[in-house]
């Protein structure tokens, strides 16, 4: 029985028939953002006509596949009228201080702002560790076209050709906490481990970084960035019950954390990451093809350690960015992740493991 959201009294099984469109590859974590999801951490989840399932699955593009599954429908203290009203709104609004079942500390949020614009968009892409640990491309993670064009209720008015707009900028950021502890490790990351993007200015080779890795000058700066990301991303926690949040610049923290100069060029992010900040822009024509995806823009993702205690999943030089992969977005609003090519040392380890396994099998066959 769930206890994360609402007051649940009892549950009962229900046959629910859902329709899923488009080619979708689910991350290993099994959580693909979708508008209207009420439940978090359930093996099978229903969200406004979209199937959520643990593990990986794929559906043929431009076809409609029907799936019948049993879920537990949890009766809550909300009455039917209140639930119906929330459904009509797409669970878009949440009271201040509400807990968003579609957000957790350490999630990576994709965000958009427009120079001179009045709205911002924030989309949860799931746990940063999903991408840190990915060994293959994750295609069609989420489609956010409606949120960008204003086609969905409460969507931003960036226009139908947002992908050609040089005044529109996008970026990525995530952090689990701002703890200065030298020993606490959560999900393989010590406190203040930053996940931030940098614009991929040229196509380059798939699986390799193009953007210059971030470096952070001091321990204090790491804390400043961590707190800035938390201040920005917590709006998703307190102001939304879905994976998407559209806000005016008067209440959003995105425009406060990512500043423009008078000419409309980004100058810094989170008060520390200068030289253009973590955002990239768009422009006429497509960016290029990565992972079989024709992209309108690309952002390289970096992981930055504040400390390097024993037990971290991936160690590295403190306050120096480690390339984690590249996020791309298509003209139709599909967001995908292109995994990095393993470093030579990783290739050697994998090859050694394969050879060792082969020797063991042969010895076993002889015995």
Residue pairs with C-beta under 8 A, 6 or more apart in sequence:
1 8
1 11
1 72
1 74
2 8
2 39
2 40
2 41
2 42
2 74
4 40
4 41
4 99
4 101
5 38
5 39
5 40
5 99
5 101
6 74
6 76
6 77
6 78
7 76
7 77
8 74
8 75
8 76
9 75
9 76
9 77
10 74
10 75
11 72
11 73
11 74
11 75
12 72
12 73
12 75
13 70
13 71
13 72
13 73
14 70
14 71
14 72
14 73
15 68
15 69
15 70
16 46
16 68
16 69
16 70
16 71
17 66
17 67
17 68
18 46
18 49
18 50
18 51
18 66
18 67
18 69
19 49
19 64
19 65
19 66
20 49
20 50
20 51
20 59
20 64
20 65
20 66
20 67
21 59
21 62
21 63
21 64
22 59
22 61
22 62
22 140
22 143
23 58
23 59
23 60
23 61
23 139
23 140
24 32
24 57
24 58
24 59
24 140
25 56
25 57
25 58
25 137
25 138
25 139
25 140
26 32
26 53
26 55
26 56
26 57
27 126
27 130
27 131
27 134
27 138
27 141
28 55
28 56
28 130
28 133
28 134
29 126
29 127
29 129
29 130
30 52
30 53
30 54
30 55
30 56
31 52
31 126
31 127
31 130
32 52
32 126
32 141
32 142
33 102
33 123
33 124
33 125
33 126
33 141
33 142
33 243
33 244
34 47
34 48
34 50
34 52
34 142
34 243
35 47
35 48
35 90
35 91
35 152
35 242
35 243
35 244
36 47
36 48
36 87
36 90
36 91
36 242
37 45
37 47
37 48
37 52
37 101
37 102
37 242
37 243
38 47
38 91
38 101
38 241
39 45
39 74
39 101
40 101
40 102
40 104
42 71
42 72
43 53
43 54
44 51
44 52
44 53
44 54
44 69
44 70
44 71
45 52
45 53
45 71
46 52
46 69
46 71
48 87
48 90
51 67
51 69
59 65
76 83
78 86
86 241
89 153
90 152
90 153
90 154
90 242
91 240
91 241
91 242
92 153
92 154
92 240
92 241
92 242
92 244
92 246
93 239
93 240
93 241
94 100
94 238
94 239
94 240
94 241
96 238
96 239
97 238
98 238
98 239
98 241
99 237
100 236
100 237
100 238
100 240
100 241
100 242
101 241
102 124
102 240
102 241
102 242
102 243
103 124
103 233
103 236
103 237
103 240
103 243
104 127
105 175
105 176
105 177
105 230
106 127
106 128
106 129
106 174
106 175
106 176
106 186
106 187
106 189
107 124
107 125
107 126
107 127
107 128
107 174
107 233
107 236
108 124
108 125
108 126
108 127
108 128
108 131
108 172
108 173
108 174
108 195
108 301
109 122
109 123
109 124
109 125
109 172
109 173
109 174
109 232
109 233
109 236
110 122
110 123
110 124
110 125
110 144
110 170
110 171
110 172
110 327
110 335
111 120
111 121
111 122
111 123
111 170
111 171
111 172
111 173
111 232
111 254
112 120
112 121
112 122
112 148
112 156
112 158
112 168
112 169
112 170
112 254
113 120
113 121
113 168
113 169
113 249
113 252
113 254
113 255
113 258
113 279
114 158
114 165
114 167
114 168
114 169
115 167
115 169
115 260
115 264
116 167
116 264
117 158
117 167
117 168
117 249
118 248
118 249
119 156
119 157
119 158
119 246
119 247
119 248
119 249
119 252
120 156
120 246
120 247
120 248
120 249
120 252
120 254
120 255
121 144
121 147
121 148
121 155
121 156
121 158
121 244
121 245
121 246
122 233
122 235
122 236
122 244
122 245
122 246
122 247
122 252
122 254
123 142
123 144
123 147
123 243
123 244
123 245
123 335
124 236
124 243
124 244
125 131
125 141
125 142
125 172
125 327
125 335
126 141
127 187
128 174
128 176
128 189
128 195
128 303
129 187
129 188
129 189
129 313
130 138
131 138
131 195
131 301
131 324
131 325
131 337
132 188
132 189
132 195
132 303
132 313
132 314
132 324
133 313
134 325
134 337
134 339
135 339
135 342
136 339
137 291
137 336
137 337
137 338
137 339
138 336
138 337
138 339
139 291
139 292
139 293
139 334
139 336
139 337
140 334
140 335
140 336
141 334
141 335
141 336
141 337
142 243
142 334
142 335
143 332
143 333
143 334
143 335
144 244
144 329
144 333
144 335
145 151
145 332
145 333
146 152
146 155
146 333
147 155
147 156
147 244
147 246
147 333
148 155
148 156
148 158
148 162
148 333
149 155
149 156
149 157
149 158
149 159
149 160
149 162
149 333
150 156
150 157
150 158
150 159
154 246
155 246
156 246
158 165
158 168
159 165
162 168
162 282
163 282
163 296
163 297
163 329
163 331
164 282
164 283
164 284
164 285
165 282
166 281
166 282
166 283
166 284
167 264
167 281
168 281
168 282
169 258
169 266
169 279
169 280
169 281
170 279
170 280
170 281
170 282
170 297
170 299
170 329
171 196
171 197
171 258
171 269
171 277
171 278
171 279
171 280
171 299
172 195
172 196
172 197
172 278
172 299
172 301
172 327
173 194
173 195
173 196
173 197
173 229
173 232
173 233
173 269
173 270
173 278
174 194
174 195
174 196
174 229
174 233
175 192
175 193
175 194
175 195
175 225
175 226
175 229
175 230
175 233
176 186
176 187
176 189
176 191
176 193
177 186
177 191
177 192
177 226
177 230
178 191
178 192
178 223
178 226
178 227
178 230
179 191
179 192
180 191
180 192
180 219
180 223
180 306
181 190
181 191
182 190
182 307
182 309
183 309
184 190
184 191
185 309
185 311
185 312
187 313
188 311
188 312
188 313
188 314
189 303
189 312
189 313
190 305
190 306
190 307
190 308
190 309
190 312
191 226
191 306
191 307
192 222
192 223
192 225
192 226
192 306
192 307
193 303
193 304
193 305
193 306
194 216
194 222
194 225
194 226
194 229
194 302
194 303
194 304
194 306
195 301
195 302
195 303
195 304
195 324
196 214
196 225
196 229
196 269
196 273
196 278
196 301
196 302
196 304
196 321
197 278
197 279
197 280
197 299
197 300
197 301
197 302
197 327
198 211
198 212
198 213
198 214
198 278
198 280
198 299
198 300
198 302
198 321
199 211
199 276
199 279
199 280
199 281
199 298
199 299
199 300
200 210
200 211
200 280
200 298
200 299
200 300
200 326
201 210
201 211
202 210
203 210
203 287
203 288
203 289
203 290
203 298
204 210
206 290
206 291
206 338
206 341
207 338
207 339
207 340
207 341
208 323
208 340
208 341
209 300
209 323
209 326
209 340
210 300
211 299
211 300
211 302
213 302
213 320
213 321
213 322
213 323
214 273
214 302
214 304
214 320
214 321
215 319
215 320
215 321
216 222
216 225
216 272
216 273
216 304
216 319
217 272
217 319
218 319
219 306
219 319
221 272
221 319
222 304
222 306
222 319
223 306
224 270
224 271
224 272
225 269
225 270
225 271
225 272
225 273
226 306
228 257
228 269
228 270
228 271
228 272
229 257
229 270
231 253
231 257
232 253
232 254
232 257
232 270
235 245
235 247
235 251
235 252
235 253
236 245
239 245
239 247
239 251
247 254
249 255
257 269
257 270
257 271
258 266
258 268
258 269
258 270
258 277
258 278
258 279
259 266
259 267
259 268
259 277
260 266
260 267
261 267
265 276
266 276
266 277
266 279
267 274
267 276
267 277
268 274
268 277
269 277
269 278
269 279
270 278
278 299
280 297
280 298
280 299
281 297
282 296
282 297
286 294
286 295
286 296
286 331
287 295
287 296
287 297
287 298
287 328
288 294
288 295
288 298
289 295
290 298
290 326
290 328
290 338
291 328
291 336
291 338
293 328
293 330
293 334
293 336
293 338
294 330
294 331
295 328
295 329
295 330
296 329
296 330
296 331
297 328
297 329
298 326
298 327
298 328
299 326
299 327
299 328
300 323
300 325
300 326
301 323
301 324
301 325
301 326
301 327
302 321
302 322
302 323
302 324
303 314
303 316
303 321
303 322
303 324
304 319
304 320
304 321
304 322
305 312
305 315
305 316
305 317
305 318
305 319
305 320
305 322
306 318
306 319
307 318
308 315
308 316
308 317
308 318
314 322
316 322
323 340
324 340
325 337
325 338
325 339
325 340
326 337
326 338
326 340
327 335
327 336
327 337
327 338
328 335
328 336
328 337
328 338
329 335
329 336
330 336
342 350
